């Protein structure tokens, strides 16, 4: 990214009230923005700063703060740089606006975050199950999801003792610590 484009982007971000930004390198910028201001920032970056490629939307569950952090990764082919726009929303109700109208690939990322974290994106064209089509449990990527408890409540354990393992154990080898001895 040229120095001129770096300066131009820095000046643009400095002029926006609800934005804090930090240049992580010459090609990476982190932007922290209030949830209500994020769509306008993304529209500005897309229309005036050539950040036309939505690389990903990621989600972090900050259970202690009772918030989800949504991170929008935008790439500019012209500036050869990545802007990561961070915003936080309350875990309850876990609802945010879709940016599908700005970036059509957002539908895929929003659907994935909805399925894994339970965040609902208003205005997204598809919030149906995607990967976990047979899943009836809570969103599995939330930090309050207890995978061991879910497995114990949902499935019945079967002892699996294949013949080859019995032969190895008969010779003094095999598993040194059984899983049930490790569980808390």
C-alpha positions in Angstrom: 0.0 0.0 0.0 1.5 3.3 -0.9 2.2 5.9 1.8 -0.4 8.2 0.2 -3.2 5.6 0.5 -2.1 4.9 4.1 -2.4 8.6 5.0 -5.7 8.9 3.1 -7.2 6.0 5.0 -5.9 7.2 8.3 -7.4 10.6 7.7 -10.7 9.1 6.7 -10.9 7.0 9.8 -9.8 9.9 12.1 -12.8 11.9 10.8 -15.4 9.4 12.0 -16.5 10.0 15.5 -17.4 6.5 16.8 -14.3 4.9 15.4 -11.0 4.1 17.0 -8.3 2.6 14.8 -4.8 1.2 15.0 -2.5 0.4 12.2 -1.1 -3.1 12.8 1.3 -2.9 9.8 1.5 -1.1 6.6 -1.2 -3.4 5.1 -3.4 -4.1 8.1 -5.7 -1.8 10.1 -7.8 -2.7 13.1 -10.9 -0.5 13.5 -13.1 -0.6 16.6 -16.6 0.8 15.9 -19.9 1.1 17.8 -22.5 -1.4 16.5 -24.9 1.2 15.3 -22.1 2.9 13.2 -20.7 -0.3 11.6 -22.9 -0.4 8.5 -22.1 3.2 7.6 -18.4 2.6 8.1 -18.5 -0.5 5.8 -20.5 1.5 3.2 -17.9 4.3 3.3 -15.0 1.8 3.1 -16.6 0.1 0.1 -17.7 3.2 -1.8 -14.9 5.6 -1.1 -11.9 3.5 -0.1 -12.2 0.5 -2.5 -12.6 -2.1 0.2 -14.8 -4.2 -2.1 -13.9 -7.7 -1.0 -15.5 -9.1 2.2 -12.9 -11.8 3.1 -14.8 -13.1 6.2 -17.0 -12.3 9.2 -15.8 -13.9 12.4 -17.3 -14.0 15.9 -15.8 -14.2 19.4 -17.9 -15.0 22.4 -16.8 -12.8 25.3 -18.9 -14.6 27.9 -17.5 -12.7 30.8 -18.6 -9.4 29.3 -21.9 -10.9 28.1 -21.1 -9.8 24.5 -20.3 -11.2 21.0 -17.6 -9.5 19.0 -18.2 -9.5 15.3 -15.2 -8.8 13.1 -15.6 -7.9 9.4 -12.5 -8.4 7.3 -12.4 -6.2 4.2 -9.8 -6.3 1.5 -8.9 -3.6 -1.0 -7.3 -4.8 -4.2 -6.4 -1.2 -5.0 -4.8 -0.4 -1.7 -3.5 -3.9 -1.1 -4.6 -3.8 2.5 -6.9 -5.4 5.0 -9.3 -3.6 7.4 -10.7 -5.6 10.2 -13.7 -3.8 11.6 -14.6 -4.9 15.2 -17.9 -4.3 16.9 -19.6 -5.8 19.9 -23.2 -6.7 20.5 -25.0 -8.1 23.6 -25.2 -11.9 23.8 -28.8 -11.6 24.7 -30.7 -11.2 22.4 -27.7 -11.8 20.0 -29.3 -9.9 17.1 -27.5 -7.7 14.6 -28.1 -6.2 11.1 -27.1 -8.1 8.0 -24.7 -6.4 5.6 -25.9 -8.6 2.8 -27.1 -5.5 0.8 -23.5 -4.2 0.8 -21.6 -7.5 0.4 -23.5 -10.5 -0.9 -20.9 -13.0 0.5 -22.0 -11.9 3.9 -25.0 -14.3 3.7 -22.7 -17.3 4.0 -20.7 -15.9 6.9 -23.8 -14.7 8.7 -25.5 -18.0 8.3 -22.4 -19.8 9.7 -22.2 -17.4 12.7 -25.9 -17.9 13.3 -25.6 -21.7 13.3 -22.4 -21.8 15.5 -23.0 -18.9 17.9 -26.8 -18.2 17.7 -26.4 -14.6 16.5 -29.4 -13.7 14.3 -28.7 -11.2 11.4 -31.9 -9.2 10.6 -32.3 -8.9 6.8 -30.1 -11.8 5.9 -31.6 -13.9 3.1 -31.0 -17.3 4.8 -30.7 -18.1 8.5 -31.5 -21.8 8.0 -29.2 -24.6 9.2 -26.2 -25.1 7.0 -23.7 -27.6 8.3 -25.5 -28.9 11.4 -28.6 -30.0 9.6 -29.4 -32.8 12.1 -28.3 -30.8 15.2 -30.9 -30.1 17.8 -28.6 -28.8 20.5 -27.5 -25.2 21.4 -25.0 -23.3 19.2 -21.8 -25.3 19.8 -19.3 -22.5 19.5 -20.7 -20.5 22.5 -18.5 -20.6 25.5 -21.4 -21.7 27.7 -21.9 -24.8 25.6 -20.7 -27.9 27.6 -19.8 -30.4 24.9 -19.2 -33.2 27.4 -22.5 -32.7 29.1 -24.3 -32.6 25.7 -22.7 -35.8 24.6 -23.5 -37.6 27.8 -27.2 -36.4 27.7 -27.6 -37.1 24.0 -25.7 -40.4 23.3 -25.3 -43.7 24.9 -21.8 -45.0 25.5 -20.8 -48.3 24.1 -17.6 -50.2 25.1 -15.5 -50.5 22.1 -13.0 -53.3 22.4 -11.7 -54.4 19.0 -9.9 -57.7 18.7 -6.7 -56.1 17.7 -6.6 -54.0 20.9 -7.2 -57.1 23.0 -4.2 -58.8 21.3 -2.0 -55.7 22.0 -3.1 -55.5 25.6 -2.5 -59.3 26.1 1.1 -58.6 25.1 1.4 -55.8 27.7 0.7 -52.8 25.3 -2.3 -50.7 24.6 -3.9 -47.7 26.2 -2.2 -46.5 29.3 -5.0 -44.3 30.6 -8.6 -45.1 29.9 -10.8 -42.1 29.0 -13.1 -42.6 32.0 -10.1 -42.2 34.3 -9.3 -38.9 32.8 -12.8 -37.4 32.9 -13.6 -35.0 35.7 
